[in-house]
């Protein structure tokens, strides 16, 4: 789904991408509102991080693509904001103060907060304005795009019936596990636990009393699917029958022993179980279509001057 530039995320970014220096050179003007090189670089870095792109290893072609797509999104943001201002839309200013309070809470002191603003080239006033604009853009899209989207039950059922292959649940095993984090004497510990299992000490008791994790999935077991866990663990588990216990499995940071307590064959998930997933898929598709139409209409009446 389309996402706007958020100031809270912006504050966490280092001020450059691929060594670029932030300046106030104008890179685009949208209905009289400017987008600076600093705005573009910050947003481009945010986009790269969201896509798991290694900034240090990014080649020129990838950087150019990220910059180009970032500029397009910033222009769309500005078009929405400009439209909201033209209509005279407003927001509750208390919402802005609440957002700023949340950001402040992530810093130990007021001075740390203000120092971070200064490093990012922002004043309190510019931060306030950016958050105000974020909220106003969201309100505008909610009103002119989201409220017009409807997904009917018949559409959900039709999509499910036409795309059943998307809802095949793979083979899964429910396992109890014993987890020992690697460290001093950890190999001896897991070996001793394995001996206790062979002596018929209940696996669940050992998991609860000797595992280095007391998470719910250790106490109660968890369902795992092939392809969603490490290869070492998958190879050890997916050949076991219900009631069988794995050998000791060593990974980079820990040792494991698993017991299979239940098994589920590959099967088609029922509509009731996946209807929320189908709804979200259809909703996002309709949102993209309506948002793109909305932006296209705004562009027809806009003055956009790209300077790079």
C-alpha positions in Angstrom: 0.0 0.0 0.0 1.1 3.6 -0.7 3.0 5.1 2.2 3.8 8.8 2.9 7.1 10.2 4.1 7.0 10.1 7.9 9.0 12.5 10.0 9.5 10.1 12.9 11.3 7.7 10.5 13.2 10.7 9.0 14.7 11.6 12.3 16.3 8.2 12.6 18.2 8.5 9.3 21.8 9.6 8.8 21.9 12.6 6.6 23.2 11.2 3.3 23.0 8.4 0.8 26.1 7.1 -0.8 28.1 9.9 0.7 26.0 12.7 -0.8 26.1 16.0 1.0 22.7 17.5 1.9 22.1 21.0 0.5 19.1 23.2 -0.1 19.3 23.1 -3.9 15.8 22.9 -5.3 15.2 19.7 -7.3 11.5 20.2 -8.1 8.6 22.7 -7.6 5.1 21.5 -7.3 2.3 24.1 -7.4 4.8 26.6 -6.0 6.0 24.3 -3.2 9.7 23.2 -3.4 11.4 19.9 -2.9 15.0 20.3 -1.9 17.9 18.0 -2.5 18.0 17.4 1.2 14.4 16.2 1.2 15.1 13.9 -1.7 18.3 12.4 -0.2 16.6 11.7 3.1 13.6 10.1 1.5 15.8 8.1 -1.0 17.8 6.6 1.9 14.6 5.7 3.7 13.4 3.9 0.6 16.7 2.1 0.2 16.6 0.9 3.8 13.0 -0.3 3.4 14.0 -2.4 0.4 17.0 -3.9 2.3 19.5 -2.2 -0.1 23.0 -2.0 1.3 23.9 1.7 0.9 27.6 1.0 1.0 27.3 -1.5 -1.9 24.7 0.3 -4.0 25.8 0.8 -7.6 25.1 3.8 -9.7 22.2 2.3 -11.6 20.5 1.3 -8.4 21.1 4.6 -6.8 19.7 6.4 -9.9 16.6 4.2 -9.7 16.0 4.9 -6.0 16.5 8.6 -6.5 14.1 8.7 -9.4 11.4 6.7 -7.6 11.9 8.8 -4.5 11.4 12.0 -6.3 8.2 10.7 -7.9 6.8 9.8 -4.5 7.8 13.2 -3.1 6.0 14.9 -6.0 2.9 12.8 -5.3 3.1 13.7 -1.6 3.3 17.4 -2.6 0.4 17.1 -5.0 -1.8 15.7 -2.3 -0.7 18.4 0.2 -1.2 21.2 -2.3 -4.8 19.9 -3.1 -5.6 19.8 0.6 -4.4 23.4 1.1 -6.4 24.5 -1.9 -9.6 23.0 -0.5 -8.8 24.6 2.9 -8.7 21.3 4.8 -7.4 21.4 8.3 -6.5 19.1 11.2 -6.7 19.1 15.0 -3.4 20.7 16.0 -3.4 18.5 19.2 -2.7 15.6 16.9 0.6 17.2 15.9 1.6 17.8 19.5 0.9 14.1 20.3 3.1 13.0 17.5 5.9 15.2 18.7 5.5 13.9 22.2 6.0 10.4 21.0 9.2 11.4 19.2 10.5 13.2 22.3 9.8 10.1 24.4 12.4 8.2 22.4 15.1 10.6 23.7 16.5 10.7 27.2 16.4 14.4 27.5 15.0 17.5 25.8 18.6 18.5 24.9 19.2 15.2 23.1 15.9 15.7 21.1 16.9 19.3 20.1 20.4 18.2 19.2 19.1 15.5 16.9 16.8 18.0 15.2 19.8 20.3 14.6 21.9 17.4 13.2 19.0 16.6 10.8 18.8 20.2 9.7 15.4 20.7 11.4 14.0 23.3 13.8 11.1 22.6 16.2 9.0 24.7 13.9 9.9 22.8 10.8 9.4 19.5 12.5 5.9 20.7 13.6 5.1 21.7 10.1 6.3 18.4 8.6 4.2 16.4 11.0 1.2 18.7 10.3 1.6 18.0 6.6 1.9 14.3 7.1 -1.4 14.2 9.0 -3.1 16.4 6.5 -2.0 14.3 3.6 -3.2 11.1 5.3 -6.6 12.8 6.1 -6.9 13.8 2.4 -6.2 10.4 1.1 -8.5 8.8 3.6 -11.4 11.1 2.4 -10.8 11.1 -1.3 -9.5 7.6 -1.8 -9.9 5.1 1.1 -13.6 5.9 1.9 -14.6 5.1 -1.6 -13.1 1.6 -1.5 -15.5 -1.3 -0.9 -14.7 -5.0 -0.9 -17.8 -7.2 -0.9 -18.1 -10.8 0.5 -18.9 -12.0 -3.0 -15.6 -10.6 -4.3 -13.7 -12.3 -1.6 -15.3 -15.7 -2.4 -14.8 -15.2 -6.1 -11.1 -14.5 -5.7 -10.7 -17.4 -3.4 -12.3 -19.9 -5.8 -10.3 -18.6 -8.7 -7.0 -18.6 -6.9 -7.0 -21.7 -4.7 -3.4 -22.4 -5.4 -2.5 -19.3 -3.4 -4.1 -20.8 -0.3 -2.4 -24.2 -0.1 -1.0 -24.7 3.4 2.3 -26.6 3.2 3.1 -29.7 5.3 3.6 -28.6 8.9 4.9 -30.1 12.1 4.0 -29.1 15.6 7.1 -29.4 17.8 8.3 -29.0 21.3 11.9 -27.8 21.5 14.8 -27.5 23.8 17.1 -24.5 23.1 20.6 -24.1 24.5 22.4 -20.9 23.6 26.1 -21.5 22.7 28.5 -20.6 25.5 30.7 -22.1 28.1 29.7 -25.7 28.8 26.7 -25.5 26.4 27.7 -28.6 24.5 28.0 -30.6 27.7 24.6 -29.3 28.8 22.8 -30.4 25.6 24.6 -33.8 25.7 23.3 -34.3 29.2 19.8 -33.3 28.2 19.9 -35.8 25.4 20.9 -38.5 27.8 17.9 -37.6 30.0 15.6 -37.9 27.0 17.0 -41.4 26.3 16.3 -42.3 29.9 12.6 -41.4 29.3 12.5 -38.2 31.3 9.4 -36.3 29.8 10.5 -34.0 27.0 8.1 -31.2 28.1 9.6 -31.1 31.6 13.1 -30.8 30.1 12.0 -28.1 27.7 10.5 -26.1 30.6 13.3 -26.6 33.0 16.5 -26.6 30.9 15.8 -24.5 27.8 17.4 -21.1 27.6 14.2 -19.6 26.4 10.8 -19.6 28.3 8.8 -18.2 25.4 5.3 -19.6 24.8 6.5 -21.7 21.9 8.9 -23.5 24.2 6.3 -24.3 26.8 3.4 -25.0 24.5 5.0 -26.1 21.2 4.8 -24.3 17.9 3.8 -25.1 14.3 6.6 -24.9 11.7 6.5 -25.1 8.0 9.2 -26.2 5.5 10.8 -23.2 3.8 10.2 -21.0 6.8 13.0 -22.3 9.0 16.7 -22.9 8.6 17.8 -25.8 6.4 19.6 -27.7 9.2 16.5 -27.7 11.4 14.1 -28.5 8.5 16.2 -31.5 7.4 16.2 -32.8 11.0 12.5 -32.4 11.6 10.7 -33.2 8.4 11.8 -36.8 8.4 10.4 -37.6 11.9 7.1 -39.2 12.8 4.8 -38.0 15.5 6.3 -38.8 18.9 9.9 -39.0 17.6 12.8 -36.8 18.9 15.5 -35.3 16.7 19.2 -35.6 17.2 21.1 -32.6 18.6 21.0 -29.9 16.0 23.8 -27.3 15.9 23.4 -23.9 14.4 25.7 -20.9 14.5 24.5 -19.6 17.8 22.7 -22.5 19.6 21.9 -26.2 20.0 18.4 -27.6 19.6 16.5 -30.8 20.2 13.0 -31.1 18.8 10.1 -33.5 19.5 7.3 -33.8 16.9 3.9 -33.8 18.7 1.6 -33.3 15.8 1.6 -33.2 12.0 -0.5 -31.5 9.4 -0.5 -32.6 5.7 -0.5 -30.1 2.9 -4.1 -28.9 2.4 -6.3 -26.1 1.0 -7.1 -23.6 3.7 -10.8 -22.9 4.2 -12.2 -19.6 3.1 -13.1 -18.6 6.6 -9.4 -18.9 7.7 -8.0 -16.8 4.8 -10.8 -14.3 4.2 -8.9 -11.5 5.9 -5.9 -12.2 3.8 -8.0 -12.1 0.6 -9.8 -8.9 1.8 -6.4 -7.2 2.3 -5.2 -8.3 -1.1 -8.3 -7.0 -2.8 -8.3 -3.8 -0.7 -4.7 -3.0 -1.6 -5.3 -3.6 -5.3 -8.3 -1.2 -5.3 -6.4 1.3 -3.2 -3.6 1.4 -5.8 -6.0 1.8 -8.6 -8.0 4.6 -7.0 -4.9 6.4 -5.6 -3.2 6.3 -9.0 -6.4 7.7 -10.6 -6.5 10.4 -7.9 -2.9 11.4 -8.5 -3.3 11.4 -12.3 -6.2 13.8 -11.9 -4.2 16.1 -9.6 -1.3 16.1 -12.2 -3.6 17.3 -14.9 -4.2 20.6 -13.1 -0.8 20.9 -11.5 2.3 22.8 -12.3 5.3 20.5 -11.8 8.8 21.7 -12.6 11.5 19.1 -12.2 15.0 20.6 -12.1 17.2 17.5 -12.2 
